[in-house]
Amino acid sequence: MKLLKNSFVIGMATLGSRLLGFVREMLLAASLGSGPMAGAFVIAFRFPNLFRRLFAEGAFNSAFIPLYTGTLERSGAAEANRFARETLSVLLTALLILMLVSELAMPWIMRALAPGFLQDPDLFAKTILFAQITTPYILFMSLTAMLGGILNAHMRFLAAAAAPILLNIVLVAILLTSPAEPTVIALRLSIGVAVSGALQALLVYLDLRRLGIGLRLVRPRLTPGVRRLLVLGIPGAISAGVVQINLVVGQSIASLQEGAVTWLYYADRLYQLPLGVVGIAMGVALLPGLTRQVRKGDEAGAAQTLNEALVLSAVLTLPAAVALGVLPVYFIEGVFLHGVFTGADASATGHALMAYAVGLPSFILIKVFAPGYFAREDTQTPMRFAALSMIVNVVLGAGLFFAIGFVGLAMATSIAGWVNAFALGFGLWRAGRFAPDRALVSRLLRLLLAAFVMGAGIYVLAGPVRGAMQGLPFYRLSSAVLVAVLGVVMFAFAALATGAVRRAEIAALLRRS
């Protein structure tokens, strides 16, 4: 099963990056906690990181890969590489202009992203400086995404998936070697973000050269192929990046409450682990194969591929969502309760994590359903659904924030995610491109039951496990890891007992492997 194999390769590379990212966030929480410099760096990092999420996690490649793959299959490698050179030149020109404008307009951009920081002029000035330093990350990560898209079209996934590991290596090294002064830590981290971007672009470029593809810059021109890419890419960027756009909107409102920016950030980092490992891997691996099926006219095969992706995503996502929803503070304490990150911070972050966990399956569904449109070069429909989702997020987020505080922002993000996921799925079903038969529905319900059984089990075991390990070093982290492992085991047994997963399928999968 190529989908599983490719998803596994991407997922394992992403898992390595996310686990190292956990080390980074643990050190960040211990060094800066939820203090003002933590908030300044988080917002400065969120600005270019938004573009990384938009490009590296699907939006650019959702338009580029179908066009590049189609050109490759119709006209051969030479014509496809010509299209890639034209795209690279236009992209680089646009990115340099974007960077220049962003650097000059950063004071006004930060007024939109962090209006609450205006009350402290010194904090606001430092946030602007940090954001200006991190801005080149936009250029490097956008180039990394495009070059990685070429590799993905040739069914090579490892280098692009592993590139983010370099970001975490650089930032962890900075956190381990920096003095305790918060401003110095935040400044060095900002520089590290830009440096890591250059390293990631270099890694993907070298893998592209090993593949035998050498791209050179040409005079930027809006050729028919580039125009088509822009027509598809702009709405694709909005639709594929709606989750991140919603997070940025939430961050802007959260800056009005002290500490809320960092609480939401740390909660986001924890639930991003399953989202990154499963959702991003599934979306990246799904698109090239789905595009080939659609171009061959194999609509039945494409619908079956979506069904397989749904089941696989549910197996890997539902237990994570239930675990984070049942024991949010427990896992936050295990990962972040060190140094200047306090118990009160853990409690606040845990409440946000619980709200995010409700929406986690929807974010995975978006990653599965969206390629069903992108493979057919339809980015307008997902954009309309994304626009609806953003309206829901902004209206609900603002209302709930002023009613119940920052947790309302996380709740609004989850609700908006479900609106987007249901709209995407219904649109595919109505067009006859998605066929959720009775067997699929039964399978998903059995998986949900197995996840709830696991959730009840870890809820009962969590306290005794932590109590038994209390005398050990890092007992909170160790107990959180052990409970997570026990949860995986319980879910596996429950999935087998309910028939959600069958022994014959596991045996067949192992034989194929």
N, C-alpha and C positions, 0 to 999 in steps of 0.2 A: 504494500500500500504506500504509494509515493507520498501522498498527503501526510500520512503519519510519519514517514521517514524524514521528510523535509521539515515538518513541524517539530520533530524531535531535535534535529540539528539546530534549528533556530532557537527552540525552547531551551536547550541545554546551554547554548552560548548566552542567551538572555538571562537564564537562571544564574550562571556564573557572575554576570554583570550585576544582577539584582542583589545577590548575596554579598558581593563586595560592596555594593551600594549600601547595604544594611550596616556594614562596618563603618562606612563613611558617615551615615546618619547617626549612628551611635556616638561616634567621636564628635560630630557636630553638636549633638544634643548635650553631651558632657561638657563641651567647651563653651558653648554659647547659650544653651538652654532655650528659653523663650524670650530672651532679652532683646533690646532694641537692635543690636548688631546682627543678631540672628534674623530678625525681620528684614533688615536692610539687605542682607545677602540673599535671603530667600526671594525677595521681590526682584532684585537685580538679576538673579539666576533665572527666575521664571520668565523674564522677558525674552532672552534668546532661546531658552529651553522650549518656549511655546513653538518656535519655528522648528526646533528639532523634532518635537512631537508631530507637528503638521507634516514635515517632510519625511523624516526617517521612519515614522511609524504609519505611513500609508498614503498621505494625501498626494504628494508629488508622484509617487510611483503608481498610484491608482490610475493616473492619466498616462504616465510615461510608458509603463510596462506594456499595456495593450498595444500602444502605437509602435513601440520598438519591436515587440514580438511579431506583430502583424507585418511590419516591413521586413523583418528577418525572414519570415516564412514565405512572403510573396516575392521579394526581390533579392534576397541573399544578404550575406554579411557585409559586403562593401556598401550597399545602399543603407543598411541599418546603421552602420558606423558613421556614414555621412550625416544621417539624421541626428545621431548622438553628438557629433561635432557642432552642428548648427545649434542644437539645444544647449550645449555647454557654453557656447559663446554668448548667447542671449541671456542665459541664466546668470552667468558671471557678471555681465554688464548690469543687469537688473539688481543683483545683490550688492554690487559696489555702490550703486545709487541709493539703495535702501539703507545700507550701513551709514553712508554720509548723512542722509536725512535724519536717521535715528540718532546719530551722535549729536547733531545740532539741535534736534527737537527734544532731547531727553528730558529737560526740565518739564516740558508740557506732557510728555508721555507718562512721566512719573506722577504727575498730578492726577492722571486718569487711573493709573494702576495702584497708587497708594495715597489717596486723598487724605487719609487720617494722619499721615506723617507730616503734613503741612503745619501741624501744631508745634512741631519741634524742628526749627530751621536747620540745626546742625545735623540731626538724623536725616532730614530730607536731602541735604546737600551730599551727605555720604552715600545715600542710596543712589543719587544721580551719578556720582563718580563710579561706584561699583558697577552700575548698569552700563556706563560708557566703556568700561574695561571689558565687560563680558560680551559686548555687542559683536565683535568679530566671530564669535561662535556661530552666529547666523550664517555667515559665509561658508565656514568650514563644514558645518553639518549639512547644509544644503547641497554642497558639492559631494559630500560623502553619500547622501541619499541618492543623488543621480547616478554616481558611479556604482553604488550598491544595486541600484535598479537594473543596470546593465548586467551585472553579475547574476542577479536573480532571474533575469530573462533567459540566461544560459544555465539555469538551475544550479547555480553556485551560491550558497547562502551563508557559509560560515564566517567569512571575513567581515561582511557588513553587520552580521549579528553580533560578532565578538568585539567590534570597534568600540562600543560604549564602555567596555571594561577599562580602556585606557583612561577615560574620564575619572573613574573611581580610583584607579591606581594613583593618578596625579593628586587628586584631592585628599586621599588618605595619607599620602606622603606629606603633604602640607600640614594637615591636622596633627600628625605625629611629631613634626619638627618645629612647629610655630611656638612662639612664646604665649603666655597666658593672656596677653592684652587683647580684648575682643576686637578692637578696630583693626589691629594688625592681622589677626586671623582672617577677618572678613575681606580685607584688602588682598591678602595672599591667595585666598580661595578664588576671588574674582579673576586674578591673573591666571590661576591654574585652569579655570574654565576655558579661557581663550587658548592657552597652550595645548590643552588636551584636544580641542577641536582640530588643530593643525595635525596632531599626531593621528587622529582617527581618519582624516582625509588621506593622509599619506599611506596608512595601512591598506585602505580599500584600493587606492590607486596602484599600489604594488601588486595586489592580487589581480587586478585587471590586466596589468602588464604580463603577469605570468600566464594569463589566459590567451595572450597574444593580441590583445586589443590596445592599440596606442592612439589616444585622442590628442589632437592638437587644436589650438584655437584658430578660428577663422573669423572673418569680418562678420559681426553680428547682423543678421538680416531676418526679417519676419517672413520666412519661407512658408509655403502652404502647410508643411508638416509642423512647423513651430506654431503657426496660427492655430492649427487644430489642437495642439498641446495646450495652448493658453485657454482656448474655449472649454476644454475638458478640465484643465488643471485648477482654474480659479474656483469654480463651484466644488470641485473635488476637495480642495484645501479646506473649504468651509465645512463640508459634510463629514469628511474623515477626521477633522480636528475639532468637532463640536464638543467632545468631552473636555479637551484642554481649554477651549475658549470659555466654556462654562466655569472651569476652575479659575481662570483669570478673572472673570466677572465676580466670582465669589471672593477671590482674594482682594479685589478692589474694595468691596463692601466691608470685608473683614478688617481692613486696616483701620476702620473706625473704632474697633474694640481692641484694647491693649492685650497683646499676646495671641490674639485669634489667628493672625497670619501664620505664625509658627505652629500652632496647634493643628490647624488644617493641613499645613505642609507635612508634618510628621505622620498624620493619619493617612494622607495621600500616599506617602512613601510606602507604608505597610500594605495597603490594598493594591498598590501598583505591582506588587510581586506577582500575584496570580494573573493580573491583567496583562503584565508584560510577558510573562512566560507563556501563557495560553493564548490570549487575545491577539497580541502582536504577531506571535509565531504563526498562529492560524491564518491571520489575514495576509501576511506576507507569503506564506507557502501556498495559500489557496488561489491567489489571483492568477499566477502564470498558467497553472493547469486548467483552471476554469476558463480562462481566455481561449486556450487551445480547443477545449470542448465546444465552446460557443461558436468559434470560427469554423469548426468542422460540421456544425449543424447538429451536434449531439446534445439536444436539449434534455433528453431523458437522463443522460449521463451527468449533465451539469446539475440537474435537480437532485440526483442521487448523491453527488459530491457534497452538496449543501447539507443533506440529511446526515451523511457521515460526519461532517464537520460539527454539526449541532450535537450529536451524541458524544463525540470525542471531547468537545468543549465542556459539555455538561459533566462528564466524568471527572474532568480536571478542575472544574470551577465551582460546582455546587458545594462540595465539602469545604473549600476555602471560604466561600461566602458565609456558610452557616457557622464555621468556627470563629471567624472574625466578628460575626454578629452576636454569638453566644458569649464569648470571652474577650471583648475588645480591650478592656483595661488590663487584663491579665497579660495579653501579648504586648501591649504598649509598654507595660512595666518591664517585661522581660527584655525588650529591645532597647528602650531609651532611658530607663530610670537609673541614671548614673550622673556623677558630677553635679552640675548646676541645674539639671533637669529634675524638677521636684515631683513629689507625689501629686500635688495639685495639677501640675502640667500633665501628668500621666492620666489623671481622671478626666480632664477636659479633652485631651486628645482622644481618649478612648470613646467618649460620647460621640465625637465626630466620626471615628472609625466605624462605630455601629451604624450610623446613618449611611455612610459610604457603602458598607457591606450589603445593604439592601439593594443597591443599584449595581453591584459588581456583575451579576449575570447579564444584566442589560448591556453593559459595556462590551462584554464578550460577544453577545448576539449582534451588536452593531458591527464588530470586526468580521463576523461570519456573513451577515447579510449584505453588507456594503459591496464586497467583491462581485456579488450577483448582478449589480448594476454596472460597476466599473468595467467588468469583463465585456460588457456590451457597449462600452463607451458612452454610458448614460451617467453623467455626473449631475445633471440638472435635478432629477428627481430626489436623490439623496440630499442635495442642497436645500430643497424646499422642506424636507422633513427636518433637516438640521436647523433651519430657521425657526420652524415651529418649536423645536426643542429648546432653542436659545431663548425664545420669548417666554416659554414656560419657566425656564430657569431664572431669568432675570426678575420676572414678576413675583414668582413664589419666593425666590431668594431674598428679595428686598422685604417682602411682607413678613416672612418668617424670621428674618434677622431682627427686625424691630419688635417682633412679638416674643421670641424665645432666645435670641442671641445667635452666636456663630454656628451652633449646631443646625439651625434652620437653613444655613447655606449648603451644608452637606446633604440635608434632606432634599432640598430643591434640586441639587445636582443629580441625585439618584432618581427622583421622579422624572426629571427631564430625560435621563437616559432611557427609562422604560418607554416614554412617549416616542422617542426616536426609534428604538428597537422594534416596537410593535408596528410603527408606520412602515419601516423598511420591510419587515416580514410580510405584512398584509399586502404591500404593493407587489412583492414578488409572487405571492400566492394568487392575487387577482389577475396577474399577467400570465399565469400558468407556468411560472419558472421556479416554483417551490411547491412541493407536494408533501405536506406533513400528514402522512397516512396514519391509520390507527396504531400500527406497530410502533411508529416513532413516538406518538403521544404516550402510549403505554410505557415505552422505555424511559422516557423523560420523567414520568410520574414515579416510576420505580426508583430511578436515581435520586429524585427529590426525597422519597421516603428513606432511602439509605442514608442520605446526608443528614436528615433529621434524627435518625437513630444514632449516628455518629455524634451529632451535636449534644444530644442528651447524655451520651457516654462521657464525653470530655468535660461537660459541665459538672458531672458528679466527681470525676477523677481529679480535676484541676487543683482543688484545695489540698487534698491529701498528698498529691505528688509534690506540691511546693513545700508543704510541711515536712515531708520526709527528706527533702534535699536542702533544707534551710541552712545546715551547717557547712555546706560546700561552697567553694568560691563561685561567684557569678550564679548563685542558685536560682535567681529569677529567670535569667536567660536559659539556663540548663533545663529548668522545669518547663518553660514555654516550648523549647525544642522537643522535649520528651512528650509533652501532651500533644504536640503537632504530629509526631511520629505515631503515637497511639491512635490518634484520630484517623490517620491514613490507614492503619491496620483495621480499625473498626469499620471504616467505610468500605474497605475491600471485602470484608466478610459480609457486611450488610448488603452490598451490591450483588454478591454471589447468591446470598440467601433469598433475596427478592426477585432474582432472575434478571436484574437490570444488566448484569454482565454475566456471560456464560463461559463455563470452563472451555468449551470447544473453541470459542472465539479467541481465548487467550492462547490456547495451544496452537491454533492456526497462525496467530500473530507471531508467536515465537518461531514457528517453522519458517515463515516468510522472512523474519529477521536473520 
